[in-house]
């Protein structure tokens, strides 16, 4: 037999059914739950769009931070008139030109042994010690009559603390293998000397047959710096000018020029323009309102986002106390309200007066420059603790929590309300069913009595 709940509506002929309850609940949800759901959706969209907006603002600030940083104007570039000499420079190096002429390159010491037939050939007839001398130190390698040239080769690097490398070179012919010993570093002090103990128990002959021939003597770099003769053990010189490293690969005459690296600043301006346009496009889209379609952007009417849009646009072309503006340095505003950059105009400014560019962009030590002020303004929006956009994001997060709690509470109340309603409907349905049954029985009796009278 069906329970009273599963048969709800049978007694009242559908007047008190689950279908009626569902319709009543749907009406309640439309009034109570739907408005909360709409706010939750709006909150989700605003949170997502605010995240994108914050990212774009932070990206723009990264460029203003670079353009307001002193290090950006201390960057240097170096050029050489000959590829045989290259130069790398650190930030802040004095701007200068100099000549660097290489007479002789520094060389490693290279030695080769006599030829061997196989890599497993031995070269000692008894226990002996091979002494390898380099840079004022002597290193010993013990050998025996069973030590092969390959065994010996494998011991050299570790035994000499990495100062000498060894390899076996196949030169061809009947006896193709030669042991090659090289100094790891260049310089005259890295010449290699090979000797043995030559201890013989029976006669004066050598116990070790290892003939070493020098094929490239170790040597120092010989060069002139602005006509002054210098020598170094390495072809890389980093102690001649503080912050400057010179590397010679060929014996050539070269002229070196160290200048301020204006290209990196120009690249930052170009990146600033692109990121400004990205942010401004986003701000325009998110705050727009179409009077015909009544369609509004995500943040249309929001004062925080409106203020950001105003600050980003109005502060970009402010005149300083000297009447300078960003237009003087190649950045202009087009008819669409977006920035355009003419790097040639900036380059001309850098060539004529690079200090003026730095003072306008960064400041002169007493007055902040354009990008210093702009960077500070953007910080007020994305600072992780007090920024306007940060606070807005916190507000949206709190609102999301509240909305979800409100929805859960309202849903619980409706669940309770309609659970009670189901029970009431069931009771009423049963009563109506009983009344209908009694009425039918009474109706049948009346009909029977009436028919009997006839």
GIUR-V162571 format. One record per backbone hydrogen bond with DSSP energy under -0.5 kcal/mol. CO is the residue of the C=O (numbers start at 1). NH is the residue of the N-H. E is the energy in kcal/mol with one decimal. If there is no record, write none. Layout:
co->{CO,CO}
nh->{NH,NH}
e->{E,E}
This chain:
co->{3,5,7,9,10,12,14,17,18,19,20,21,22,23,24,25,26,27,28,29,29,32,33,34,35,36,37,38,39,40,41,42,43,44,45,46,47,48,49,50,51,52,53,54,55,56,57,58,59,60,60,61,62,63,64,66,69,69,70,71,71,74,75,77,79,82,84,84,86,88,90,96,98,99,100,100,101,101,104,107,107,109,110,110,111,112,114,116,118,119,121,123,128,129,129,130,130,131,131,132,133,134,137,139,141,143,144,147,148,149,150,151,152,152,153,153,155,156,157,158,160,163,165,167,167,169,169,174,176,177,178,178,179,179,180,181,182,187,188,189,193,195,198,207,207,208,210,211,213,216,219,219,221,222,222,223,224,224,225,228,230,232,235,235,236,237,241,243,244,245,246,247,250,252,254,255,256,257,257,258,259,260,261,262,263,264,265,266,267,268,269,270,271,272,273,274,275,276,277,278,279,280,281,282,283,284,285,286,288,289,290,295,297,299,301,302,303,304,305,306,307,308,309,310,311,313,315,320,324,325,326,326,327,330,330,332,334,338,340,341,342,342,343,344,345,346,347,348,349,350,353,354,355,356,357,358,358,360,361,361,362,367,369,370,371,372,373,374,375,376,378,378,379,380,381,381,383,387,388,389,390,391,392,393,394,395,396,397,398,399,400,401,402,403,404,405,406,407,408,409,410,411,412,413,414,415,416,417,418,419,420,421,422,423,424,425,426,427,428,429,430,431,432,433,434,435,436,437,438,439,440,441,442,443,444,445,446,447,448,449,450}
nh->{7,8,10,14,13,15,17,21,22,23,24,25,26,27,28,29,30,31,32,33,34,36,37,38,39,40,41,42,43,44,45,46,47,48,49,50,51,52,53,54,55,56,57,58,59,60,61,62,63,63,64,65,66,67,68,69,72,73,73,74,75,92,261,259,257,85,249,250,247,245,93,258,256,226,102,254,103,224,222,187,219,183,215,216,181,213,179,177,121,150,149,209,143,131,197,132,141,133,195,139,193,137,134,132,130,128,147,123,152,153,154,155,155,156,156,157,159,160,162,161,163,184,182,169,180,171,178,176,171,116,169,180,113,181,167,111,165,190,191,135,133,131,200,125,126,210,212,114,112,110,107,187,232,103,104,230,101,226,228,225,223,221,237,248,238,246,244,90,241,88,237,86,252,102,100,81,98,79,259,96,77,262,265,266,267,268,269,270,271,272,273,274,275,276,277,278,279,280,281,282,283,284,285,286,287,288,288,299,297,291,294,290,300,302,303,306,307,308,309,310,311,312,313,314,315,316,318,323,320,328,329,331,330,332,342,340,337,334,332,343,345,346,347,348,349,350,351,352,353,354,357,358,359,360,361,362,363,370,371,372,369,364,373,374,375,376,377,378,379,380,381,382,383,388,389,390,387,391,392,393,394,395,396,397,398,399,400,401,402,403,404,405,406,407,408,409,410,411,412,413,414,415,416,417,418,419,420,421,422,423,424,425,426,427,428,429,430,431,432,433,434,435,436,437,438,439,440,441,442,443,444,445,446,447,448,449,450,451,452,453,454}
e->{-1.5,-1.4,-2.2,-3.7,-0.8,-1.1,-0.6,-1.9,-3.1,-1.9,-2.2,-2.7,-2.5,-1.8,-1.9,-3.2,-1.9,-1.2,-3.0,-0.9,-3.1,-0.6,-2.6,-2.4,-1.7,-2.4,-2.4,-2.3,-2.6,-2.3,-2.3,-2.7,-2.5,-2.1,-2.7,-2.7,-1.9,-1.8,-2.3,-2.9,-2.1,-2.2,-2.2,-2.6,-2.3,-2.1,-2.3,-1.8,-1.0,-0.6,-1.9,-2.7,-1.6,-2.6,-1.0,-1.2,-1.2,-0.5,-1.4,-1.0,-0.5,-3.5,-2.5,-2.7,-2.4,-1.6,-3.3,-1.3,-3.0,-2.9,-1.4,-3.4,-3.6,-2.0,-0.5,-1.3,-0.6,-2.2,-2.9,-1.6,-1.4,-2.2,-2.4,-1.7,-2.3,-3.3,-0.5,-2.3,-1.4,-1.6,-2.2,-4.0,-2.8,-0.5,-1.2,-0.5,-2.3,-0.6,-2.1,-2.8,-2.1,-2.2,-3.0,-3.1,-2.8,-2.6,-1.4,-0.9,-2.5,-2.4,-1.9,-0.8,-1.1,-1.1,-0.5,-0.6,-2.3,-1.8,-3.1,-1.4,-1.7,-2.9,-2.6,-0.5,-3.1,-0.9,-2.0,-0.6,-3.6,-2.7,-2.9,-0.5,-1.8,-0.5,-1.8,-2.6,-2.8,-2.0,-1.2,-1.5,-2.9,-3.8,-0.7,-3.6,-0.6,-0.9,-0.6,-0.7,-2.7,-2.4,-1.9,-1.1,-1.5,-2.6,-2.0,-3.1,-2.1,-0.6,-1.8,-3.0,-2.4,-3.7,-0.6,-2.7,-0.6,-3.1,-2.4,-2.2,-0.5,-2.3,-3.4,-2.6,-1.4,-3.2,-2.9,-1.6,-2.4,-2.2,-0.5,-1.0,-2.6,-1.5,-0.7,-2.5,-2.6,-1.6,-2.1,-2.4,-2.3,-2.5,-2.6,-1.9,-2.4,-2.7,-2.2,-1.9,-2.3,-2.9,-2.5,-1.8,-2.5,-2.7,-2.2,-2.4,-1.1,-0.6,-0.6,-2.6,-2.8,-0.7,-2.1,-2.9,-1.6,-2.3,-0.6,-2.0,-2.5,-1.9,-2.3,-2.1,-2.9,-2.7,-1.7,-2.9,-1.5,-0.7,-0.7,-2.1,-1.9,-1.6,-1.5,-1.8,-1.4,-0.6,-2.9,-2.4,-1.9,-3.1,-2.5,-0.7,-0.8,-1.3,-3.0,-2.0,-1.6,-2.4,-2.2,-1.8,-2.8,-0.5,-1.3,-2.1,-2.6,-2.3,-2.7,-3.3,-1.4,-3.0,-1.4,-1.0,-1.9,-1.5,-2.2,-2.5,-2.3,-1.8,-2.3,-2.2,-1.8,-1.2,-1.5,-1.6,-1.9,-1.9,-2.1,-0.9,-1.7,-2.6,-2.2,-2.2,-2.0,-2.4,-2.3,-2.2,-2.6,-2.4,-2.4,-1.9,-2.3,-2.9,-2.4,-2.1,-2.8,-2.5,-2.3,-2.4,-2.6,-2.7,-2.2,-2.3,-2.3,-2.6,-2.4,-2.8,-2.7,-1.6,-2.1,-2.0,-2.0,-1.6,-2.5,-3.2,-2.2,-2.2,-3.2,-2.9,-2.1,-2.3,-3.0,-2.4,-2.6,-2.9,-3.0,-2.3,-2.8,-2.9,-2.4,-2.3,-2.8,-2.8,-2.2,-2.0,-2.7,-2.3,-2.5,-2.8,-2.6,-2.7,-2.2,-1.9,-1.3}
